[in-house]
Amino acid sequence: MAVRSKELTVSEVSNIWSSYLKNSMELQFFTYFLQTAQDRKVRKIVGRLLHQSGKNLKQLQDFFIKRACLCPSVSRTRI
């Protein structure tokens, strides 16, 4: 038996997209911060934050794919 998923409201979709964009930004920020931080303790904390942002981003990407939604595209260019 097929399970029907509930339609999302515009507000819910907007929040999910915002979460995706936030995690994309955090991933870039934490990657840069990890490369430039010199304190070992700070690098350890930032490494954990980077890992969690990556996990969150992957879950959101999987959600978009599962729902057959357009996945937001984030530029990977370096400044």
N, C-alpha and C positions, 0 to 999 in steps of 0.2 A: 504494500500500500504506500502510495506516495504521500509525503508530508508536505502540506502547503505552508509556505512561509507568509507571514503577515507583511503587507505593504508598509513601507516606511513613509513617514510624513516628511514634508520638505524640511522642517526644522531638524528632524533626526538625521537626514542626509547631510544637511549643512554642518551639523556638529561632527559627524564622522569625517567629512572632508577637512574641517578645521583641525581635527585631531591628527589627520594624516599630514597636513602641512606643518603643524607644530612639531611633530616627531621628525619630519624631514629636516626642518631647520635645526632641531636639537642634535640630530645625527651629525650634521656638518659642523656645528659649533663644537661638540664634544670631540670630534675627530681632530679638529684644529687644536683645541685646548690640550688634548692628550699629547700631540706632537710638540707643543711649545712649553708645556709645564715642566718645571725642573724639580719640584718637590715630590719625593717618592710617595708620600701619603696622599697628596693631591692627585697624582697620576693614578693611584689605586682607586680612589673614589670616582674619578672621571671615567676610568675604564668600566666600572660597574654601571654608571649612568649611560655610557655609550652602548653597552651590551643591552640594557633594558630598552633604550630607544630603538635599537635595531629589532628587538623582539616585538615591540609594539607596532613598528612599521610593517613588519612581516605579517602580523595578524590582520592589520588593516588592509594590506594588499590582498591577502587571502579572502577577506570579506568581500572586497570589490569584485574579485574574480568569481567567487561563489554566487554572488548576486547578479553577475553579468553587468556590472556597472562600469562606466568609464573610470579608469584609475587615473588620479591626478598625476601629471608629469612634472617632475622637479628637475631643474637643470643641475647637472653635475659639474658645471664649470668652476674653475678655481679662480679666486680673486688674486 
